[in-house]
Amino acid sequence: AQSVAQPEDQVNVAEGNPLTVKCTYSVSGNPYLFWYVQYPNRGLQFLLKYITGDNLVKGSYGFEAEFNKSQTSFHLKKPSALVSDSALYFCAVYYGQNFVFGPGTRLSVLP
Amino acid sequence: DVKVTQSSRYLVKRTGEKVFLECVQDMDHENMFWYRQDPGLGLRLIYFSYDVKMKEKGDIPEGYSVSREKKERFSLILESASTNQTSMYLCASSFQGFTEAFFGQGTRLTVV
């Protein structure tokens, strides 16, 4: 079965420091990977996706993600965190016409 | 901008009631989805639809049904609400293929 793991429930980082939110996946066939963000009491917003091509994918709000096939990972990164980046982040894999989501990682950026 | 609109932000219903959650999208998307979101569990797929009048069960369909009579509208029905269906419900839509989904703002349902 397809699955997505986000090994950290919570990530804390100081404003201005780089951030990483980790994601690993298990899928048969080629992986189609996504990152979404959820602000309090809101639906999810799309950040970026990997379908094929360059392993480093750039997305919205200065976020990027690195696809690593050998490690089956798709970690989300940002060079300099902002307090406004504090939110819940979900990694997802697209499979069989729908999305399988990870459990989410709460990112807190401290001023 | 793509809009996915859910009919209610907050709902409180009694055990045993029949509950309707409505979702409308304005981007002519083929696919529509219903998820429930619970802390620590992420999003779990209840049902999805890839065309009008078509539906597929997701991971947790028990106690739910869906209806898609028009392309833009996807309804989730709780036949007889129970307290363990208290949750955040999220509707989403997308084009077919490897494209991102667009989400509604969510409906927080409390069953008492």
HADDOCK unambig.tbl for C-alpha pairs under 7 A between the chains (distance, minus, plus):
assign (segid A and resid 32 and name CA) (segid B and resid 98 and name CA) 6.97 0.50 0.50
assign (segid A and resid 42 and name CA) (segid B and resid 105 and name CA) 4.79 0.50 0.50
assign (segid A and resid 42 and name CA) (segid B and resid 106 and name CA) 6.43 0.50 0.50
assign (segid A and resid 43 and name CA) (segid B and resid 90 and name CA) 6.84 0.50 0.50
assign (segid A and resid 43 and name CA) (segid B and resid 103 and name CA) 5.47 0.50 0.50
assign (segid A and resid 43 and name CA) (segid B and resid 104 and name CA) 5.41 0.50 0.50
assign (segid A and resid 43 and name CA) (segid B and resid 105 and name CA) 4.19 0.50 0.50
assign (segid A and resid 43 and name CA) (segid B and resid 106 and name CA) 5.57 0.50 0.50
assign (segid A and resid 44 and name CA) (segid B and resid 103 and name CA) 5.66 0.50 0.50
assign (segid A and resid 45 and name CA) (segid B and resid 102 and name CA) 6.96 0.50 0.50
assign (segid A and resid 45 and name CA) (segid B and resid 103 and name CA) 6.91 0.50 0.50
assign (segid A and resid 46 and name CA) (segid B and resid 100 and name CA) 6.70 0.50 0.50
assign (segid A and resid 94 and name CA) (segid B and resid 98 and name CA) 6.95 0.50 0.50
assign (segid A and resid 101 and name CA) (segid B and resid 42 and name CA) 6.41 0.50 0.50
assign (segid A and resid 101 and name CA) (segid B and resid 43 and name CA) 5.91 0.50 0.50
assign (segid A and resid 102 and name CA) (segid B and resid 42 and name CA) 5.84 0.50 0.50
assign (segid A and resid 103 and name CA) (segid B and resid 40 and name CA) 5.59 0.50 0.50
assign (segid A and resid 103 and name CA) (segid B and resid 41 and name CA) 4.97 0.50 0.50
assign (segid A and resid 103 and name CA) (segid B and resid 42 and name CA) 3.76 0.50 0.50
assign (segid A and resid 104 and name CA) (segid B and resid 42 and name CA) 5.73 0.50 0.50
